[in-house]
Amino acid sequence: MMRMGMPGFAWGAWMTVFGVMICIGFAVAIVICFLLSDALKRLPPQFRKMEPGAVWLLLIPCFNIVWNFFVFPKVSESYSAYFAVQGRTDVGAAAGGIGLAYAICVVCSIIPCVGSLAGLASLVLLIIYLVKITGLKNQVQQTPQA
């Protein structure tokens, strides 16, 4: 008698692949949170528009879609405030527009038909944002930790 559906070993292989992909995605999310949190920690506390620990809320599934709209603009605003006090006008919005565009693309990636394009755009925007923020972080003068 012939069984319908996938054989047991094929089902197990797919579940393993799915599990590995989930783990990789979670690891990438942890790296992103670490980079953003570290960027905020580099700034003196008076310039932070958000506490570094709040960035880690991005690890909460579904909530992170909304939380992106808070984290990315706040990180950029923090850097803009810091460099404005330093007299640097070349920083501008400190990649705030890119962070907002990333958050919008993440929401759009849920929409059928445009989801894959929006997902790809969000990946590109995230990489650009992280590179810019890391570049700004490296320009912040180190202050002794209390």
MILOTI-33667 format. One line per field, with one value per residue: x, y, z of N, C-alpha, C, O, CB in turn; residue in three letters. Coordinates in nm, 2 decimals, padded with zeros to 4 digits. Glycine has a CB too. Example, Ala and Ser with C-alpha at 12.3 -4.5 7.8 and 13.67 -1.06 7.14 Angstrom:
nc1: 01.32;01.28
nc2: -00.57;-00.22
nc3: 00.78;00.71
cac1: 01.23;01.37
cac2: -00.45;-00.11
cac3: 00.78;00.71
cc1: 01.32;01.29
cc2: -00.33;00.00
cc3: 00.78;00.79
oc1: 01.42;01.34
oc2: -00.33;00.11
oc3: 00.85;00.80
cbc1: 01.13;01.41
cbc2: -00.45;-00.06
cbc3: 00.90;00.57
bado: Ala;Ser
// end
This chain:
nc1: 00.08;00.05;00.18;00.04;00.16;00.46;00.75;00.86;01.13;01.18;01.01;01.12;01.37;01.30;01.19;01.42;01.57;01.41;01.42;01.69;01.71;01.54;01.70;01.93;01.82;01.74;01.99;02.11;01.94;02.01;02.27;02.22;02.08;02.28;02.47;02.32;02.26;02.52;02.60;02.44;02.53;02.78;02.74;02.74;02.52;02.34;02.27;02.14;01.84;01.70;01.72;02.00;01.94;01.67;01.67;01.69;01.43;01.36;01.39;01.15;00.91;00.68;00.61;00.84;00.81;00.66;00.82;01.05;00.99;01.04;01.30;01.50;01.47;01.52;01.78;01.91;01.84;01.97;02.24;02.24;02.18;02.41;02.62;02.54;02.58;02.85;02.91;02.91;02.78;02.76;02.66;02.38;02.07;02.16;02.13;01.86;01.64;01.69;01.67;01.39;01.28;01.36;01.21;00.95;00.97;00.99;00.74;00.59;00.69;00.52;00.30;00.13;00.26;00.41;00.59;00.83;01.00;01.00;01.11;01.37;01.45;01.44;01.65;01.87;01.85;01.88;02.15;02.29;02.21;02.32;02.59;02.63;02.56;02.75;02.98;02.94;02.94;03.21;03.32;03.26;03.39;03.57;03.45;03.54;03.41;03.18
nc2: -00.12;00.22;00.51;00.83;01.17;01.30;01.10;00.98;01.04;01.25;01.45;01.49;01.59;01.83;01.96;01.99;02.16;02.38;02.44;02.50;02.73;02.90;02.93;03.05;03.29;03.40;03.42;03.62;03.83;03.87;03.97;04.21;04.35;04.36;04.53;04.77;04.83;04.85;05.07;05.27;05.26;05.37;05.64;05.94;05.94;06.16;06.21;06.00;05.89;05.67;05.39;05.16;04.90;04.87;04.82;04.54;04.45;04.41;04.14;04.01;03.83;03.95;04.18;04.31;04.42;04.65;04.78;04.85;05.09;05.26;05.21;05.25;05.52;05.65;05.58;05.71;05.98;06.01;06.01;06.23;06.44;06.42;06.48;06.73;06.89;06.88;07.04;06.95;06.95;06.79;06.54;06.54;06.39;06.15;05.90;05.86;05.86;05.63;05.43;05.46;05.40;05.13;05.02;05.06;04.90;04.65;04.61;04.61;04.38;04.18;04.18;04.01;03.93;04.17;04.12;03.97;04.14;04.37;04.26;04.20;04.46;04.57;04.42;04.52;04.80;04.77;04.68;04.90;05.10;05.00;05.00;05.28;05.38;05.24;05.36;05.62;05.57;05.50;05.75;05.88;06.03;05.86;05.83;05.82;05.55;05.56
nc3: 00.00;-00.08;00.08;00.14;00.10;00.25;00.30;00.63;00.69;00.51;00.61;00.86;00.78;00.66;00.88;01.04;00.88;00.89;01.16;01.19;01.03;01.18;01.41;01.31;01.22;01.47;01.59;01.42;01.48;01.75;01.72;01.58;01.78;01.97;01.84;01.81;02.08;02.18;02.04;02.15;02.41;02.38;02.37;02.58;02.87;02.88;02.62;02.52;02.38;02.44;02.65;02.64;02.70;02.63;02.36;02.33;02.33;02.08;02.02;02.07;01.92;01.67;01.83;01.77;01.52;01.55;01.74;01.61;01.49;01.70;01.80;01.60;01.50;01.75;01.82;01.61;01.66;01.90;01.83;01.66;01.84;02.00;01.82;01.74;01.96;01.97;01.76;01.51;01.19;00.98;01.01;01.02;01.02;01.11;00.98;01.03;00.85;00.70;00.89;00.95;00.70;00.69;00.90;00.79;00.56;00.68;00.79;00.55;00.44;00.53;00.37;00.12;-00.20;-00.23;-00.04;-00.05;-00.20;-00.04;00.19;00.10;00.04;00.30;00.43;00.29;00.36;00.64;00.66;00.56;00.74;00.98;00.92;00.89;01.15;01.30;01.20;01.29;01.57;01.61;01.59;01.81;02.10;02.34;02.67;03.01;03.20;03.46
cac1: 00.00;00.13;00.14;00.02;00.24;00.61;00.80;00.90;01.27;01.18;00.95;01.22;01.47;01.24;01.18;01.55;01.61;01.33;01.47;01.82;01.68;01.50;01.82;02.02;01.75;01.75;02.13;02.13;01.86;02.09;02.38;02.17;02.05;02.41;02.53;02.24;02.28;02.65;02.60;02.38;02.62;02.90;02.71;02.71;02.38;02.26;02.24;02.06;01.70;01.65;01.82;02.05;01.87;01.54;01.69;01.67;01.29;01.35;01.39;01.02;00.84;00.56;00.63;00.95;00.76;00.62;00.93;01.14;00.96;01.09;01.44;01.59;01.47;01.58;01.93;01.96;01.82;02.07;02.36;02.22;02.20;02.55;02.71;02.50;02.65;02.99;02.92;02.92;02.65;02.77;02.59;02.24;01.97;02.23;02.07;01.72;01.55;01.72;01.61;01.25;01.25;01.38;01.09;00.84;00.99;00.96;00.59;00.55;00.73;00.42;00.20;00.15;00.30;00.53;00.66;00.97;01.07;01.01;01.20;01.50;01.48;01.47;01.78;01.97;01.85;01.94;02.29;02.33;02.19;02.42;02.72;02.64;02.56;02.88;03.08;02.92;02.99;03.35;03.36;03.23;03.50;03.55;03.45;03.56;03.29;03.17
cac2: 00.00;00.35;00.62;00.97;01.27;01.29;00.99;01.03;01.10;01.38;01.54;01.52;01.68;01.97;02.02;02.02;02.27;02.49;02.47;02.57;02.86;02.98;02.95;03.15;03.42;03.45;03.47;03.75;03.93;03.90;04.05;04.34;04.41;04.39;04.64;04.89;04.85;04.90;05.21;05.36;05.27;05.46;05.78;05.98;05.92;06.27;06.22;05.89;05.91;05.54;05.31;05.06;04.77;04.86;04.76;04.40;04.41;04.37;03.99;03.96;03.81;04.03;04.31;04.38;04.49;04.79;04.84;04.90;05.23;05.34;05.19;05.30;05.67;05.70;05.57;05.82;06.10;06.02;06.05;06.37;06.52;06.42;06.55;06.87;06.96;06.88;07.14;06.88;06.96;06.70;06.42;06.55;06.30;06.03;05.78;05.84;05.83;05.50;05.35;05.46;05.32;04.99;04.98;05.05;04.78;04.53;04.60;04.58;04.24;04.09;04.19;03.91;03.97;04.26;04.08;03.94;04.27;04.46;04.19;04.23;04.61;04.59;04.37;04.62;04.92;04.74;04.68;05.04;05.17;04.95;05.05;05.42;05.40;05.19;05.46;05.73;05.52;05.50;05.89;05.93;06.03;05.77;05.90;05.72;05.49;05.58
cac3: 00.00;-00.09;00.17;00.08;00.17;00.25;00.39;00.76;00.69;00.44;00.70;00.96;00.72;00.65;01.02;01.08;00.81;00.94;01.29;01.18;00.98;01.30;01.50;01.24;01.23;01.61;01.61;01.35;01.56;01.87;01.67;01.55;01.91;02.03;01.77;01.84;02.22;02.20;01.98;02.25;02.53;02.35;02.39;02.72;02.90;02.86;02.48;02.48;02.37;02.47;02.72;02.56;02.73;02.56;02.23;02.33;02.31;01.94;02.01;02.10;01.79;01.64;01.89;01.71;01.40;01.60;01.82;01.51;01.47;01.82;01.82;01.49;01.51;01.88;01.81;01.52;01.73;02.00;01.76;01.61;01.95;02.04;01.73;01.73;02.07;01.93;01.65;01.38;01.11;00.86;01.05;00.99;01.09;01.16;00.92;01.08;00.74;00.66;00.99;00.93;00.58;00.72;00.97;00.70;00.47;00.76;00.79;00.41;00.41;00.57;00.27;00.01;-00.33;-00.22;00.08;-00.08;-00.24;00.08;00.27;00.04;00.07;00.45;00.45;00.24;00.45;00.77;00.65;00.54;00.87;01.08;00.88;00.92;01.29;01.35;01.17;01.39;01.70;01.61;01.59;01.94;02.19;02.46;02.80;03.12;03.26;03.61
cc1: 00.09;00.08;00.13;00.11;00.39;00.64;00.85;01.04;01.27;01.12;01.05;01.33;01.42;01.23;01.32;01.60;01.54;01.39;01.61;01.80;01.63;01.61;01.91;01.95;01.76;01.89;02.16;02.06;01.94;02.21;02.34;02.14;02.18;02.47;02.45;02.26;02.42;02.67;02.55;02.47;02.74;02.87;02.70;02.56;02.29;02.21;02.15;01.91;01.62;01.76;01.87;01.98;01.73;01.55;01.66;01.53;01.27;01.35;01.25;00.95;00.71;00.57;00.74;00.91;00.72;00.74;01.04;01.12;01.00;01.24;01.52;01.58;01.54;01.73;01.98;01.95;01.93;02.20;02.35;02.24;02.34;02.64;02.67;02.57;02.80;03.02;02.93;02.78;02.65;02.70;02.44;02.15;02.03;02.16;01.92;01.63;01.57;01.66;01.46;01.21;01.27;01.25;00.97;00.85;00.96;00.81;00.54;00.59;00.62;00.31;00.23;00.18;00.41;00.62;00.81;01.06;01.10;01.11;01.35;01.54;01.51;01.60;01.89;01.97;01.90;02.09;02.35;02.32;02.30;02.56;02.74;02.65;02.70;02.99;03.07;02.97;03.14;03.41;03.34;03.36;03.47;03.55;03.47;03.43;03.29;03.15
cc2: 00.12;00.45;00.75;01.06;01.23;01.17;01.06;01.09;01.23;01.49;01.59;01.61;01.82;02.04;02.07;02.15;02.40;02.54;02.54;02.71;02.95;03.02;03.06;03.28;03.48;03.50;03.60;03.86;03.97;03.99;04.19;04.41;04.45;04.52;04.77;04.93;04.91;05.04;05.31;05.37;05.36;05.60;05.82;05.97;06.04;06.29;06.10;05.92;05.78;05.47;05.20;04.92;04.76;04.81;04.61;04.35;04.37;04.21;03.93;03.95;03.90;04.17;04.39;04.46;04.64;04.86;04.90;05.05;05.32;05.33;05.27;05.46;05.72;05.69;05.68;05.95;06.12;06.07;06.19;06.46;06.53;06.51;06.70;06.95;06.97;06.99;07.08;06.89;06.86;06.57;06.42;06.47;06.17;05.91;05.75;05.80;05.68;05.40;05.35;05.39;05.17;04.94;04.97;04.93;04.65;04.51;04.56;04.44;04.14;04.08;04.09;03.99;04.07;04.22;04.05;04.06;04.36;04.39;04.21;04.37;04.63;04.53;04.47;04.75;04.89;04.74;04.82;05.12;05.13;05.00;05.20;05.45;05.35;05.30;05.58;05.69;05.53;05.65;05.95;05.92;05.95;05.85;05.79;05.68;05.51;05.45
cc3: 00.00;00.01;00.10;00.16;00.17;00.34;00.52;00.76;00.62;00.53;00.81;00.91;00.71;00.78;01.07;01.01;00.86;01.08;01.29;01.13;01.10;01.39;01.44;01.25;01.37;01.64;01.54;01.43;01.69;01.83;01.64;01.68;01.98;01.97;01.81;01.99;02.25;02.14;02.08;02.37;02.51;02.38;02.54;02.75;02.87;02.71;02.44;02.49;02.41;02.55;02.64;02.58;02.66;02.42;02.22;02.32;02.17;01.92;02.04;01.96;01.79;01.70;01.82;01.59;01.44;01.67;01.73;01.49;01.59;01.82;01.72;01.49;01.64;01.88;01.72;01.59;01.84;01.94;01.71;01.72;02.00;01.95;01.71;01.84;02.04;01.82;01.52;01.31;01.00;00.89;01.01;01.08;01.14;01.11;00.97;00.97;00.69;00.76;00.98;00.81;00.60;00.80;00.88;00.61;00.55;00.77;00.65;00.37;00.45;00.46;00.16;-00.12;-00.33;-00.11;00.05;-00.12;-00.12;00.18;00.23;00.07;00.21;00.48;00.41;00.33;00.59;00.77;00.64;00.67;00.97;01.05;00.92;01.07;01.35;01.32;01.26;01.53;01.71;01.61;01.73;02.03;02.31;02.59;02.91;03.18;03.41;03.68
oc1: 00.19;-00.04;00.21;00.13;00.43;00.58;00.89;01.05;01.34;01.16;01.05;01.38;01.49;01.25;01.33;01.66;01.60;01.40;01.63;01.87;01.67;01.62;01.96;02.02;01.78;01.91;02.23;02.11;01.94;02.24;02.40;02.18;02.19;02.51;02.52;02.28;02.43;02.74;02.60;02.48;02.80;02.96;02.66;02.48;02.17;02.11;02.09;01.86;01.50;01.88;01.79;01.97;01.69;01.45;01.61;01.50;01.16;01.31;01.23;00.93;00.64;00.55;00.73;00.98;00.75;00.76;01.11;01.22;01.01;01.31;01.61;01.69;01.61;01.80;02.08;02.04;01.97;02.27;02.45;02.31;02.39;02.71;02.75;02.61;02.86;03.13;02.97;02.68;02.55;02.67;02.39;02.16;01.96;02.14;01.87;01.54;01.47;01.60;01.39;01.11;01.19;01.20;00.89;00.75;00.91;00.77;00.45;00.52;00.63;00.24;00.34;00.14;00.50;00.72;00.90;01.17;01.21;01.19;01.43;01.66;01.61;01.67;01.98;02.08;01.97;02.15;02.45;02.41;02.36;02.64;02.84;02.73;02.75;03.08;03.17;03.03;03.19;03.53;03.38;03.42;03.37;03.64;03.42;03.34;03.39;03.14
oc2: 00.13;00.48;00.78;01.04;01.15;01.15;01.18;01.20;01.32;01.60;01.70;01.70;01.91;02.16;02.17;02.24;02.50;02.66;02.64;02.80;03.07;03.13;03.14;03.38;03.60;03.60;03.69;03.97;04.09;04.08;04.29;04.53;04.56;04.61;04.87;05.04;05.00;05.12;05.42;05.48;05.41;05.68;05.73;06.00;06.02;06.36;06.11;05.96;05.77;05.49;05.14;04.84;04.64;04.76;04.56;04.24;04.32;04.16;03.81;04.05;03.91;04.27;04.51;04.56;04.73;04.98;04.99;05.13;05.44;05.43;05.35;05.52;05.82;05.77;05.74;06.04;06.23;06.15;06.26;06.57;06.64;06.59;06.78;07.07;07.07;07.02;07.15;06.84;06.85;06.49;06.32;06.47;06.09;05.82;05.64;05.72;05.62;05.30;05.24;05.31;05.09;04.84;04.88;04.86;04.56;04.40;04.47;04.38;04.03;03.98;04.09;04.10;04.07;04.29;04.09;04.07;04.41;04.46;04.23;04.40;04.71;04.59;04.49;04.80;04.98;04.79;04.86;05.19;05.21;05.03;05.24;05.53;05.41;05.32;05.64;05.77;05.57;05.67;06.06;05.82;05.96;05.94;05.68;05.76;05.49;05.45
oc3: 00.07;00.02;00.01;00.28;00.09;00.45;00.53;00.83;00.66;00.54;00.84;00.98;00.73;00.79;01.14;01.08;00.88;01.10;01.36;01.17;01.10;01.43;01.51;01.27;01.38;01.71;01.60;01.44;01.73;01.90;01.68;01.70;02.04;02.04;01.83;02.02;02.32;02.20;02.10;02.43;02.60;02.41;02.62;02.66;02.84;02.69;02.33;02.59;02.42;02.52;02.56;02.49;02.63;02.36;02.12;02.30;02.13;01.82;02.02;01.90;01.89;01.63;01.82;01.55;01.37;01.65;01.77;01.47;01.58;01.85;01.76;01.48;01.63;01.93;01.75;01.58;01.86;02.00;01.71;01.70;02.03;02.00;01.67;01.82;02.08;01.78;01.42;01.36;00.93;00.80;00.97;01.20;01.19;01.19;00.96;00.99;00.66;00.72;01.00;00.81;00.55;00.77;00.90;00.58;00.49;00.76;00.64;00.29;00.41;00.45;00.10;-00.14;-00.41;-00.09;00.13;-00.08;-00.11;00.24;00.31;00.10;00.24;00.57;00.48;00.36;00.64;00.86;00.70;00.71;01.04;01.14;00.97;01.12;01.45;01.40;01.30;01.60;01.82;01.64;01.76;02.04;02.37;02.61;02.89;03.21;03.47;03.81
cbc1: -00.10;00.12;00.24;-00.13;00.19;00.68;00.91;00.90;01.37;01.10;00.82;01.28;01.51;01.10;01.11;01.65;01.58;01.18;01.49;01.91;01.58;01.39;01.89;02.04;01.61;01.71;02.23;02.07;01.73;02.14;02.45;02.04;01.97;02.50;02.52;02.10;02.25;02.75;02.53;02.24;02.67;02.94;02.58;02.77;02.37;02.33;02.36;02.09;01.65;01.60;01.76;02.20;01.85;01.48;01.83;01.73;01.20;01.46;01.49;00.94;00.81;00.43;00.66;01.06;00.64;00.50;00.99;01.13;00.81;01.03;01.47;01.55;01.33;01.52;01.97;01.88;01.68;02.09;02.39;02.08;02.11;02.60;02.70;02.35;02.63;03.04;03.04;02.96;02.64;02.91;02.61;02.22;01.85;02.25;02.15;01.68;01.58;01.87;01.65;01.20;01.35;01.50;01.06;00.83;01.13;01.02;00.53;00.61;00.86;00.35;00.19;00.03;00.18;00.47;00.60;00.98;01.00;00.87;01.17;01.50;01.36;01.36;01.80;01.94;01.70;01.89;02.34;02.25;02.05;02.42;02.75;02.51;02.45;02.92;03.05;02.78;02.94;03.41;03.29;03.11;03.54;03.66;03.32;03.65;03.27;03.06
cbc2: 00.00;00.40;00.63;01.01;01.27;01.41;00.91;00.92;01.01;01.37;01.47;01.39;01.62;01.96;01.92;01.90;02.25;02.45;02.35;02.49;02.86;02.90;02.82;03.10;03.40;03.34;03.36;03.74;03.88;03.77;03.99;04.33;04.32;04.27;04.62;04.87;04.72;04.80;05.22;05.31;05.13;05.44;05.82;06.12;05.89;06.40;06.23;05.77;05.95;05.46;05.26;05.04;04.75;05.00;04.79;04.34;04.53;04.43;03.94;04.05;03.67;03.96;04.29;04.28;04.42;04.78;04.73;04.83;05.25;05.28;05.04;05.25;05.72;05.61;05.43;05.82;06.11;05.88;05.95;06.39;06.48;06.28;06.48;06.89;06.88;06.75;07.23;06.74;07.10;06.67;06.39;06.51;06.28;06.03;05.66;05.97;05.92;05.47;05.40;05.61;05.36;04.97;05.08;05.18;04.78;04.55;04.74;04.67;04.21;04.14;04.34;03.83;04.04;04.40;03.97;03.83;04.34;04.48;04.04;04.19;04.70;04.52;04.24;04.66;04.96;04.60;04.59;05.11;05.14;04.80;05.03;05.49;05.32;05.06;05.51;05.77;05.38;05.43;05.97;05.86;06.18;05.66;05.98;05.77;05.34;05.68
cbc3: 00.12;-00.24;00.28;00.08;00.32;00.30;00.32;00.85;00.62;00.31;00.77;01.02;00.58;00.58;01.11;01.05;00.65;00.95;01.37;01.08;00.87;01.38;01.53;01.10;01.19;01.71;01.56;01.21;01.60;01.93;01.54;01.47;02.00;02.02;01.62;01.81;02.30;02.12;01.85;02.29;02.56;02.21;02.32;02.75;03.05;02.90;02.39;02.57;02.23;02.35;02.86;02.59;02.88;02.56;02.18;02.46;02.35;01.86;02.12;02.20;01.77;01.69;02.04;01.68;01.34;01.70;01.91;01.37;01.45;01.95;01.82;01.36;01.50;01.99;01.74;01.39;01.80;02.07;01.65;01.54;02.07;02.05;01.59;01.75;02.20;01.88;01.68;01.39;01.06;00.83;01.20;00.84;01.00;01.31;00.95;01.14;00.62;00.65;01.13;00.92;00.46;00.81;01.09;00.61;00.42;00.90;00.83;00.31;00.47;00.70;00.21;00.00;-00.40;-00.20;00.15;-00.19;-00.35;00.15;00.28;-00.11;00.02;00.53;00.38;00.09;00.46;00.82;00.53;00.43;00.93;01.09;00.73;00.86;01.36;01.29;01.02;01.39;01.72;01.49;01.48;02.01;02.23;02.46;02.82;03.23;03.22;03.64
bado: Met;Met;Arg;Met;Gly;Met;Pro;Gly;Phe;Ala;Trp;Gly;Ala;Trp;Met;Thr;Val;Phe;Gly;Val;Met;Ile;Cys;Ile;Gly;Phe;Ala;Val;Ala;Ile;Val;Ile;Cys;Phe;Leu;Leu;Ser;Asp;Ala;Leu;Lys;Arg;Leu;Pro;Pro;Gln;Phe;Arg;Lys;Met;Glu;Pro;Gly;Ala;Val;Trp;Leu;Leu;Leu;Ile;Pro;Cys;Phe;Asn;Ile;Val;Trp;Asn;Phe;Phe;Val;Phe;Pro;Lys;Val;Ser;Glu;Ser;Tyr;Ser;Ala;Tyr;Phe;Ala;Val;Gln;Gly;Arg;Thr;Asp;Val;Gly;Ala;Ala;Ala;Gly;Gly;Ile;Gly;Leu;Ala;Tyr;Ala;Ile;Cys;Val;Val;Cys;Ser;Ile;Ile;Pro;Cys;Val;Gly;Ser;Leu;Ala;Gly;Leu;Ala;Ser;Leu;Val;Leu;Leu;Ile;Ile;Tyr;Leu;Val;Lys;Ile;Thr;Gly;Leu;Lys;Asn;Gln;Val;Gln;Gln;Thr;Pro;Gln;Ala
// end
